[in-house]
Amino acid sequence: MFGWSRFFRGLPLFPLVTGMSLAIGCLVPTVYEWTQASGARGQLDALGTWGVAILLITAAVCGLVMRLRRNETLQPAASPLAGRFQFGIRDVLVATTVIAAVLAVVPRFAVPAGIGLVVALAIGMLIWACCAGPAIALRTAGILASLFFPFVWMIAYNVPFGRTSGLVSHLPLGPGVLFGVIMDVLAGIAGDTEVTVALSAVILQLAAGAWLARRGPKAAAIYMALVLASSSLGSLILHALYRA
């Protein structure tokens, strides 16, 4: 009998998330074109072709890994509470403090400095994860991929690489675009305030990613799915703003 639990537990998380994130980043311009002109539906440009190829390669790699793992014995959970999310008062206090600190400090940074801070935090997060062990390193890399890879079209659109349009230099802001747009709709913010919200959102997502990567594979997997969804939607919105 086919077991869905065994199937999902056997999925190789890192190649799956990385491949899907890259493919989405390549397919965003194609999806945008499909929404604008009915005659363009079903057609793929060069970047969209790369996206489809990446999806096929990802499916092949995941299938191969799962086939190699098919004879592995899955260990049962140690207790009924294993793998559940448990948040204590300490966790809430730390999270509240971090959010308050980020919201207080980020507005003091100019946009280039804030972007540099995001890059430094992402690199530092990856270095910390590598020192913490291979399991945490793979989870952290998957989280970073789901955050930033949906915006790879920004690299392809630069001619050459940010010297003209400047898109690449603003790629670190990408994961916060959706939150900036939401705040713009709800509170009517614009300009520098919207950029500040985007910067704060990216920094908080990085901090949450580091924390959840350490908590375990289930927490990291759920977080990857959430940030991949938000980054994908934010990427489509940003592409629409770029083309407007």
N, C-alpha and C positions, 0 to 999 in steps of 0.2 A: 504493500500500500504506500502511495506517495505521501511523504510527510512534509508539509509546508514549513514546519519549525526547523527540521533538518536542512531544508533547502535554503532558507534565509540565513541560518547560522553558518552555512557553508559558503556564502557569498564572499568573495575577496573584496573587502570594503575599499581599500586604497585604490586599486586599479579601476574599480567601478565608478567611484566618485570622481577621480581625476579624469577619466575618459569622458564621462558625461558632462563635466564642467567645461572641458575643452571643446567638445562637440557643440554644446549650447552656445559658447562664445563665438564659434565659427558660423553657426546657423542664425544668429540674431538678425544680421542684415537681410538674409533671405526671408525670414518670417516677416520682417517689417515690410519688405516689398510685396509679399503675398497679401498683407492687410491693406495695401494701398491700391493695387491694381489687380483685378480678377484675371487679366491676361497673363500675369506673371506667375500665377499659381502653378505649382508643379515644376517650375524651372529653377535650376540651381546655378548660381554663379561659382567662380573658382573657390571662394572661401566656403560656400555652402557645400561644395563637393568634398572639401577637406573635412567638414563636419560629419558628413555621412560616412566617409572613410574611417574617421576616428571612432564613430559609433560601432561600425562593423568590427574594427580591430579590438575595441573594448569588449564586445560580446564574445569574440573568439578567445581572448585572453582569460576572461572570467570563466567561460565554459571549460577551458583547458585546466585552469586551477581547480575548479570544482570537481572535474573528473579525476584529477590526481588526489583530491581529498576524499573521494567517495568511500574509501575503506577506513577512513579515520573514525575512531570511536569518540562520540561526543560525550564529554564528562557531564554528569548531572549536576544541578546546582547544589551547593553545600547546604542550603536551608531554604525554606519557602520565601524568605525575605531577600534572597540573593538577587542582585541585579535591579532591585527597585530603587526609585529615586527617594532619597531621604534628606531633607533639608532641616538643619537645626537653626536655633536662634543665632548662633555664631555665623553661620553662612549668610543669613539675612542681613546681619549687621555689617559684615564685610562687604557684601554686594552693595548695600546702601552707601557705605563710605566710599567705595570705589566710584560709584555713579556720581556722587556729589563732588568728589575730587576732580573727576574728568570734566564735569559741567562747569566747574569753577576755573579750571586751568586752561582748557582749550580755547575759550574766547580771547585769551591773551596772546595767542600765536597768530602770526600772519599766515596766509594760505600756504606759501612755499615751505615755511617752517613746520606747519602742521602736517603737510604731506611727507616731509622728511621724517617727522616723528613716527608716522604710521609705518613707513618703510623700516625704520630702525626697530620698532616694536615687533614687526613681523619677522625680521631676521633674528632678533634676540629670542623670540618665541621658538623659532625653529632650532636654534642652537641649544636652548634649554631642553627642548624635547629630545634632541639627539643624546644629550648627556643623561637624560632620565631613563633611557632604554629604548629598544627598537619598537616595542608595541606602542608606547606613547608617541614616539617619533612618527610612526605611520599614521596614527590618528591625527596628530597635529598637522602633518603634511596634507592629509585629506581635507581637514577643515580650511586650511589656507587655500587649497585648490578650489574648494566650493565657494569661497569668498571672492577670489580674484579671477579665476580662469573664465568665468562667463563674460569677462570684459576683454578677452583677447582680440576681438575685432578692432579695438582701439589701436592696437599695434599695427594691424594690417592696413588701417586707414591712414596711417601717418606716412607722409612722403617728404623727406625721409625721416622716420622715427622721431616725430615731435618737433622738428625744426620749423615746420610750417604751421600745422594746426595745433600743436601742443597737447594732443590727446594723451599721449603716453605719460607725460608728466602728471596728468590728473587721474590716471588709472587707479592709484591707491584710494581715491575718494569714491570709486564706483560702488562698493558695498553699502555706502551710506546714502546713495541717491534716493532710494525708495523712501527712506525715513525723512529726508529733507522735503521731498514732494508731499508726503503725508502731512507734515507740519505746515507746509505752505498752504495746503487745502484747508486744514483745520484752524490754523491761527493767522493765516495771511502773511507769513514771514516771506522775505525775499532777500536777494543779494547776499551780503556777507553773513547774515544770520542763518540762511539756508545752508551755506557752506560750513558754518560752525556746527550745525546740527549733523550734517553728513560726517564731518571729522569725528565728532563725539561718538556717533553711532559705530563707525568703523573701529575706533579704539575700544569701545565697550564690547563689540563682537569679538575682537582679538582676545581680550581679557577673559570673556566667557568661554571662548574656545580652549584656551590654555587650561582653565579650571576643569571643564568637562572632559577634555582629553585625558586628564589624570584620573578622573572618577571611574572610567571604564569604557568598554566598547559600546555598550548599549546607549549610554548617555551621549557618547561622541557620534554614534550613527544617527540618532534622532536630531542632534544639533546640525550635523552635516546636511541632512535633508531640509531642515528649516532654512539654513543660510543659503543653500543652493537655490531654493525656491525664491527667496527674497532677492538674491543677487541676480538671478535670471530675469525676474520682473524689472528690477532696477536697470539692468543692462538694456532691456527693450525700451524702457522709458528714456534712458540716456541717449540711445540711438535715435529715437524719435525726435528728441530735442536737438540733437546734432543735425538732423536732416531738415528740421523745420526752417 
